[in-house]
């Protein structure tokens, strides 16, 4: 693997990739990594290809990054696959995106099973095409007993929508007498969010590709103290070396959570 372009190798010119992986594993690995997979369309446009070609290439990257994150020892990998706002895109593109889970999971599922990865879904099932939902639910069912890394797809997901949904349910339960206003805490509200069943709810590290420096309605509550890492490279160009650089950058930071 070519690594010379990565800044974290400036003082490690003679180190192999596996040497760096071994070094990273000796330090704190982010338990939960979330990724905003951005830039598929622009990647395709630069190559005079249709936007869907970028999405297809991006799907291949999901496969290798999932395997590498699992190898590093990450406990949860959350991928922002399709937002509630993405329905505004052209219909042919949306239809193609809704076919990708079926294609991706159809070919990758045996590897996920063998590598002990568990598939989860975060988002509203309502509104998803039947074939999309069926593919994801099959993957969830066939990996349900796996005990390794959780691969959590944020599909038809938006953070503000998630919080509104959580508050509605919280208010309903309060009216039914399950608790009072004085009982409401951060922990209680978190238990109503879509991340509540994850082994690690809040991401330690959030990665966004394509050079955009914004959050785009993604896990707004959960990333209150998350470390952020951005790259100008588009998602189809994202490699294991990018992820390793992000992890090693995370390992150099001091997380004080408001303390000294």
SVG drawing of the C-alpha trace seen along z (x, -y; Angstrom):
<svg xmlns="http://www.w3.org/2000/svg" viewBox="-51 -23 64 41">
<polyline fill="none" stroke="black" stroke-width="0.4" points="0.0,0.0 1.3,-3.4 1.5,-5.7 3.9,-8.5 1.0,-11.0 -0.2,-10.7 1.0,-13.4 1.1,-11.1 4.0,-9.3 6.4,-12.2 8.3,-10.9 7.7,-7.2 9.1,-7.0 10.6,-3.6 7.6,-2.0 5.4,0.4 1.7,0.2 1.4,3.3 4.0,1.8 1.8,-1.3 -1.3,0.9 0.5,2.7 1.6,-0.6 -1.9,-1.9 -3.3,1.2 -1.0,0.7 -2.8,-2.6 -6.4,-3.6 -8.6,-2.6 -11.8,-4.6 -14.6,-2.3 -17.2,-3.9 -16.3,-5.5 -18.9,-7.3 -18.3,-8.2 -20.1,-10.7 -19.4,-9.1 -19.4,-12.1 -18.2,-12.9 -19.4,-9.9 -21.1,-12.1 -18.2,-14.5 -15.8,-11.6 -17.8,-10.3 -18.2,-13.8 -14.4,-14.3 -14.2,-11.1 -17.1,-12.0 -19.1,-9.2 -22.7,-9.2 -23.2,-9.9 -24.4,-6.4 -21.0,-5.1 -19.6,-7.0 -22.1,-5.4 -21.2,-1.9 -17.5,-2.6 -18.3,-3.9 -20.0,-0.6 -16.7,1.2 -15.0,-1.1 -17.6,-0.3 -16.5,3.3 -12.8,2.8 -13.2,0.1 -15.6,2.4 -13.0,5.2 -10.2,2.9 -12.1,1.3 -13.0,4.7 -9.3,5.7 -8.3,2.6 -10.7,3.5 -13.4,0.9 -16.6,1.9 -19.1,-0.1 -18.8,-1.5 -21.7,-3.8 -22.0,-4.8 -24.2,-7.6 -25.7,-5.8 -28.8,-7.8 -30.3,-10.8 -33.9,-11.9 -32.9,-14.8 -31.5,-12.6 -35.0,-11.9 -34.8,-15.3 -32.3,-13.9 -33.3,-13.0 -35.6,-9.9 -33.3,-7.7 -30.4,-8.3 -32.6,-7.6 -33.8,-4.4 -30.2,-3.3 -29.2,-4.1 -32.1,-2.0 -30.8,1.0 -27.3,0.8 -28.0,2.5 -29.4,5.5 -26.4,5.7 -23.8,4.9 -25.3,7.2 -26.0,9.9 -22.3,10.3 -20.7,9.2 -23.0,11.0 -21.1,14.3 -17.9,12.4 -19.7,10.4 -21.0,13.7 -17.5,15.3 -15.8,12.2 -18.3,12.0 -19.6,8.6 -23.2,7.7 -25.3,5.6 -27.7,3.0 -30.0,0.3 -30.5,-3.2 -33.3,-5.2 -36.9,-5.0 -37.9,-1.7 -41.1,-3.4 -40.7,-4.7 -37.9,-2.4 -38.6,-0.2 -39.5,3.4 -36.5,4.8 -34.1,2.4 -35.7,3.2 -35.7,7.0 -32.0,7.0 -31.1,5.1 -33.4,7.2 -31.9,10.4 -28.4,9.2 -29.5,8.2 -31.1,11.6 -28.1,13.6 -25.6,11.7 -27.7,11.2 -25.7,13.7 -22.3,12.3 -20.3,10.8 -17.7,8.7 -17.9,5.2 -21.3,3.7 -21.7,2.3 -24.5,-0.3 -26.1,-1.7 -27.8,-5.1 -30.4,-4.7 -33.3,-7.1 -31.8,-8.8 -31.8,-12.5 -30.6,-13.6 -33.2,-16.3 -36.0,-13.9 -34.5,-11.4 -34.6,-13.8 -38.2,-14.9 -39.2,-11.3 -37.4,-10.6 -39.1,-13.6 -42.5,-12.6 -42.1,-9.1 -40.6,-10.5 -43.5,-12.9 -46.0,-10.1 -44.3,-7.9 -44.4,-10.8 -48.1,-11.4 -48.6,-7.7 -46.9,-8.2 -43.7,-6.3 -41.7,-9.2 -42.0,-12.9 -40.3,-15.9 -37.8,-15.9 -36.7,-12.4 -35.5,-13.5 -31.8,-13.4 -29.3,-13.2 -29.1,-9.4 -32.9,-9.1 -33.2,-11.1 -30.3,-9.1 -32.3,-5.9 -34.9,-7.1 -32.5,-7.7 -31.9,-5.3 -28.4,-4.6 -29.7,-3.4 -29.1,0.3 -25.6,-0.1 -22.8,1.3 -21.1,-2.2 -23.7,-4.9 -21.6,-8.0 -18.9,-8.1 -15.4,-8.7 -14.3,-9.8 -16.3,-11.3 -14.8,-11.2 -16.1,-13.2 -14.7,-12.9 -14.8,-15.2 -13.5,-18.4 -16.9,-19.5 -16.5,-20.7 -20.0,-20.3 -22.1,-17.7 -25.2,-17.6 -27.8,-16.6 -25.8,-13.5 -25.9,-12.3 -26.1,-15.8 -26.8,-14.7 -24.3,-11.8 -21.3,-13.8 -21.2,-16.4 -17.7,-15.4 -16.7,-13.5 -13.3,-14.1 -13.7,-15.3 -11.5,-14.4 -11.9,-15.7 -10.2,-14.8 -10.5,-16.4 -10.5,-13.0 -13.8,-11.7 -15.3,-8.6 -14.5,-6.3 -10.8,-7.3 -10.9,-6.6 -8.5,-3.8 -7.4,-1.8 -4.5,-4.3 -7.0,-7.2 -8.7,-5.4 -5.4,-4.6 -4.4,-8.3 -7.6,-9.4 -7.2,-6.8 -3.6,-7.9 -4.7,-11.5 -7.3,-10.6 -4.7,-8.9 -2.6,-12.1 -5.5,-14.2 -6.3,-14.9 -10.0,-14.3 -10.9,-16.3 -14.7,-16.4 -14.9,-19.9 -12.3,-19.2 -8.7,-20.4"/>
</svg>
